[in-house]
Amino acid sequence: MVKSAAVRGRPRSRDAAGLPAVTPEKIINSAIDLTARHGLDGWTLRQLAGALDAYPAVVYHHVGDREAVVAAVAERVIELLPVPEEDLPWREWFRALLTDLRSVLTGYPGVARRLALYEATSSAASTLVDRGVRTLGAAGFGEEAPTVFRLLLNTACLFVSAEDEQRRNVESKNSSPFDQLSDRPRQSNYFADFYDYAVERCLDGVACRLAVLQGRQLPD
């Protein structure tokens, strides 16, 4: 947990204190930095204000309460996610997206859980959803395309969220999730390998659903 920074004893005016103005952009940037270092649940609004050398009321004025800041952090993280090219086949498109998803989200612990629970509404999120749904629609998923998109994204976010939690437990309890693994050389790649395996199996399931929608016979 990040320590709170005090602002006692300085003038209430930032100009008088020789401090730069606080802006919504600076607030979100500081919240992003705190999230990268301590996780989305690892800092308070007072600690965020301390990182800005400001009062909590300044954060409230420019962005809102902690929930508003957290929502803004999640939206900003989504903007870091590359959107695959439209001309990729649907399976390759989602393989690329979900691979990048883990790379981005593991850098900001707690954001994956947030995205699994709450729908993002930023323009970046809308662009991602629109392209993904169109890719699925072109592949033949029809009216189920939005549901399939949400299934794949939510499943991936939940796996990353579980990884966040396991890593936090390891750090806090000095325990290891690898105690039952016999292949010691692969331990460092455990989370990535398991995530990739889960993604491929999810895509297998979705491919089977597509075969049903298209009236094709599934293999025995």
C-alpha positions in Angstrom: 0.0 0.0 0.0 1.4 3.4 -1.0 2.0 5.8 1.9 0.1 9.0 2.1 1.9 12.3 1.4 1.2 15.2 3.7 0.6 18.7 2.4 0.4 20.5 5.8 2.1 23.8 6.2 2.1 25.0 2.6 0.0 27.8 1.3 -3.5 26.9 0.1 -2.8 28.6 -3.3 -0.7 26.5 -5.6 0.6 29.7 -7.3 1.8 31.0 -3.9 3.5 27.7 -3.2 5.2 27.7 -6.6 3.4 24.5 -7.6 2.1 23.7 -11.1 -1.6 23.7 -11.7 -3.5 20.4 -11.2 -5.4 19.2 -14.2 -7.6 16.2 -14.9 -4.9 14.8 -17.1 -2.3 15.0 -14.3 -4.7 13.4 -11.8 -5.3 10.4 -14.1 -1.7 10.1 -14.9 -0.8 10.0 -11.2 -3.6 7.4 -10.6 -2.2 5.3 -13.5 1.2 5.4 -11.9 -0.1 4.4 -8.5 -2.1 1.6 -10.1 1.0 0.3 -11.9 3.0 0.3 -8.6 0.3 -0.7 -6.1 -2.7 -2.0 -8.0 -6.1 -0.4 -8.5 -7.2 -1.2 -5.0 -3.8 -0.2 -3.4 -4.3 3.5 -3.1 -6.8 6.0 -1.7 -8.0 9.3 -2.9 -6.0 11.0 -0.2 -2.8 9.2 -1.3 -3.5 10.2 -4.9 -3.8 13.8 -3.8 -0.6 13.5 -1.8 1.2 12.3 -5.0 0.0 15.5 -6.6 1.0 17.6 -3.6 -2.6 18.7 -3.5 -5.7 18.5 -1.3 -8.3 15.7 -2.0 -10.8 18.5 -2.7 -8.8 19.3 -5.8 -9.2 15.8 -7.1 -12.9 15.9 -6.4 -13.2 19.3 -8.3 -11.4 18.1 -11.4 -12.4 14.4 -11.7 -14.8 13.4 -9.0 -14.7 10.8 -6.2 -12.5 7.7 -6.2 -15.0 5.7 -8.3 -14.8 8.4 -11.0 -11.0 8.2 -10.9 -10.9 4.4 -11.1 -13.3 4.5 -14.1 -11.0 7.0 -15.8 -8.0 4.8 -15.1 -9.7 1.7 -16.6 -10.6 3.7 -19.7 -7.1 5.0 -20.1 -5.7 1.5 -19.8 -8.0 0.4 -22.6 -6.5 3.1 -24.8 -3.1 1.3 -24.5 -4.6 -1.9 -26.0 -3.7 -2.2 -29.8 -6.7 -3.0 -32.0 -5.9 -5.8 -34.5 -6.3 -5.1 -38.2 -9.8 -5.7 -39.6 -8.6 -8.0 -42.4 -7.5 -10.8 -40.0 -9.6 -14.0 -39.8 -11.7 -13.9 -36.7 -9.6 -16.4 -34.8 -6.3 -14.7 -35.5 -8.0 -11.4 -34.7 -9.0 -12.5 -31.2 -5.7 -14.4 -30.6 -3.8 -11.1 -31.2 -6.3 -9.1 -29.2 -6.3 -11.4 -26.2 -2.5 -11.8 -26.2 -2.0 -8.0 -26.1 -4.8 -7.8 -23.5 -2.8 -9.8 -20.9 0.4 -7.9 -21.7 -1.3 -4.6 -21.0 -3.5 -5.5 -18.1 -0.8 -7.3 -16.0 1.0 -4.0 -15.9 -2.0 -2.5 -14.0 -3.2 -5.0 -11.4 -6.9 -4.8 -10.6 -7.9 -3.3 -13.9 -8.8 -6.7 -15.4 -11.3 -7.3 -12.6 -12.8 -3.9 -13.2 -13.2 -4.5 -16.9 -14.8 -7.9 -16.2 -17.4 -6.3 -13.9 -18.1 -3.0 -15.6 -18.5 -2.2 -19.3 -16.1 0.5 -20.5 -17.7 3.3 -22.5 -14.8 5.3 -23.9 -14.2 6.0 -27.6 -11.3 3.5 -27.5 -13.5 0.8 -26.0 -16.2 1.6 -28.6 -13.8 1.2 -31.4 -12.5 -2.1 -30.0 -16.0 -3.5 -29.5 -17.2 -2.3 -32.9 -14.3 -3.9 -34.8 -14.5 -7.1 -32.9 -18.2 -7.5 -33.4 -17.9 -6.7 -37.1 -15.1 -9.3 -37.4 -17.3 -11.9 -35.7 -20.3 -10.9 -37.8 -18.3 -11.3 -41.0 -17.2 -14.8 -39.8 -20.8 -15.9 -39.6 -21.8 -15.5 -35.9 -24.7 -13.3 -36.9 -26.8 -12.0 -34.0 -24.6 -13.8 -31.5 -21.5 -11.7 -32.4 -21.9 -9.2 -29.5 -22.4 -12.0 -27.0 -19.4 -14.0 -28.3 -17.2 -10.8 -28.1 -18.2 -10.2 -24.5 -17.7 -13.9 -23.6 -14.1 -13.9 -24.9 -13.2 -10.5 -23.4 -14.7 -11.3 -20.0 -13.2 -14.7 -19.9 -9.7 -13.3 -20.7 -10.2 -10.5 -18.1 -11.2 -13.0 -15.4 -8.0 -15.1 -16.1 -5.8 -12.0 -15.8 -7.7 -11.0 -12.6 -7.0 -14.4 -11.1 -3.3 -14.0 -12.0 -3.3 -10.6 -10.3 -4.7 -12.2 -7.1 -2.3 -15.1 -7.2 0.7 -12.8 -7.7 -0.5 -10.7 -4.8 -0.9 -13.7 -2.5 2.6 -14.9 -3.4 4.0 -11.5 -2.5 2.1 -11.2 0.7 2.5 -14.7 2.0 5.9 -15.7 0.5 4.2 -18.7 -1.0 4.3 -20.1 -4.5 1.5 -21.2 -6.8 4.0 -23.6 -8.4 4.6 -25.9 -5.5 2.6 -28.7 -7.3 4.3 -28.3 -10.6 6.9 -30.9 -11.4 8.4 -29.1 -14.5 10.5 -26.5 -12.6 12.1 -24.8 -15.6 8.7 -23.8 -16.9 7.5 -22.1 -13.6 8.5 -18.6 -14.7 6.2 -19.0 -17.7 3.3 -20.6 -15.8 0.8 -17.7 -16.0 1.5 -16.9 -19.6 1.4 -20.5 -20.7 -1.8 -21.2 -18.8 -3.4 -18.0 -20.2 -2.4 -18.9 -23.8 -3.8 -22.4 -23.3 -7.1 -21.0 -21.9 -7.4 -18.6 -24.8 -7.0 -21.3 -27.4 -9.5 -23.6 -25.7 -12.0 -20.8 -25.5 -11.5 -20.1 -29.2 -12.0 -23.8 -29.9 -15.3 -23.7 -28.2 -16.4 -20.6 -30.1 -15.3 -22.2 -33.3 -17.5 -25.2 -32.5 -20.4 -22.8 -32.0 -19.7 -21.2 -35.3 -19.9 -24.7 -37.0 -23.3 -25.2 -35.4 -24.5 -21.8 -36.6 -23.3 -22.6 -40.1 -24.9 -26.1 -40.1 -21.6 -27.9 -40.3 -21.1 -31.3 -38.7 -18.8 -31.3 -35.6 -16.0 -33.9 -35.4 -16.7 -36.9 -33.1 
